[in-house]
Amino acid sequence: MKKFLYLLLILIGCLATACKKDATITTLQTVAFPSALTASTNAVTLSKANDTTSVVTLSWPAVTYPVKASVTYMLQIDVPADTVGTTAWGNATSITVGKDALSKSYKGKDLNALAIFKGLATGAAGTLVFRVRAYQDQYAFTKPVIVTVTPYAAAPVIPVLYIPGAYQGWSPGTAPVAAALKPKIYEGYVYMPSADNYYFKFTSSPDWDHINYGDAGGGTTTEDGSAGGLVSPGPGYVQVSINLNTKTWSAAPTTWGIIGDATPGGWGGDTQMTYDPAKQVWTLTCDMLSTGSFKFRANNQWAIDFGVTKEGKLAYADNPVFGYDGTLDNLSVPTSGNYTITLDLHDPTNYNYKLKKN
């Protein structure tokens, strides 16, 4: 019996020893980008001309994680000084590119806005640093890539209202616009050829699904969408305006000419221009003198007329909508001779003119 018990204890000990396994220590498998982040160019000079075109594309390889699932990639952008030290990349602008996305392209206007936001000075070359972060169950980062960017001072976005009417089939999406050159005061020009009526409205979007401004009577407007249209006093090239501060509006047909001692009529009378509906411009060909100056003037009156800023940009000197500006200069021609003069008022955010010597 004792021998049996002894053998049984030995057997139990052997079984216990045989069943015991060494514990397996599991470690998280580290991951990394297999190759570098690349930029399609290492220097970009931005301007209005490349606002809508792709100016740089960042590309990177896929990171392989142990688990086969989507990987989220994020692009991080900063200036060099913020990518070193204990707070490195702490001020980075982070943009989620998407799951399994392996590139990010920037149009000129978007890169320009980003560069200015990151503090780069306009008109001078500055440096942006890019890197990509991958994430599934752990992070992986590319080595940074540097792009030299020269941003430009973009003009502020000017709010506009659309001007649909009977003259163009009541289509907001194809209507000309009025621009707010002063807060909530919109002005622009529409061409209304002879027609049965000259009704129009202002809309806040290029559709009828948002605010539209109609007639409330007494020269005022209403946001009631069922209100009737506003009415121009006649056909032609009509200056229209709406003041959302006072809820008033105006419409005035115009003809345009030039006046001044540089022109054939001197300061005593306007030399008339002709409107070209196809090109949406006013034109005139005449002899001009470099010893004098001139202005563009509407309706042979000193009520609506243009001068130029110190930078040579066309601007209202007199205007019943925006008031009087006495800081403007008259226009001039560089040398005496025969000129074709063009006045373009179809875009209220960019009134401009051209002088071409024949």
Sequence and secondary structure as in RCSB ss.txt:
>XXXX:A:sequence
MKKFLYLLLILIGCLATACKKDATITTLQTVAFPSALTASTNAVTLSKANDTTSVVTLSWPAVTYPVKASVTYML
QIDVPADTVGTTAWGNATSITVGKDALSKSYKGKDLNALAIFKGLATGAAGTLVFRVRAYQDQYAFTKPVIVTVT
PYAAAPVIPVLYIPGAYQGWSPGTAPVAAALKPKIYEGYVYMPSADNYYFKFTSSPDWDHINYGDAGGGTTTEDG
SAGGLVSPGPGYVQVSINLNTKTWSAAPTTWGIIGDATPGGWGGDTQMTYDPAKQVWTLTCDMLSTGSFKFRANN
QWAIDFGVTKEGKLAYADNPVFGYDGTLDNLSVPTSGNYTITLDLHDPTNYNYKLKKN
>XXXX:A:secstr
 HHHHHHHHHHHHHHHHHH              SS  EES SEEE  GGGTTSEEEEEE      SS S  EEEE
EEE GGGGSSTTTTTT EEEEEEET  EEEEEHHHHHHHHHHTT  TTS EEEEEEEEEESSSEEE   EEEEEE
         EEE  BGGGTS GGG  EEEEEETTEEEEEEEE S S  EE EESSSSSSS EEEEEETTEEE  T
TS  EE SSSEEEEEEEETTTTEEEEEEE EEEESTTSTTGGGS EE EEETTTTEEEEEEEE TTS BEEEETT
STTSEEEE TTS EEEEE TTT   TT B B  SSSEEEEEEEE S TT  EEEEEE 
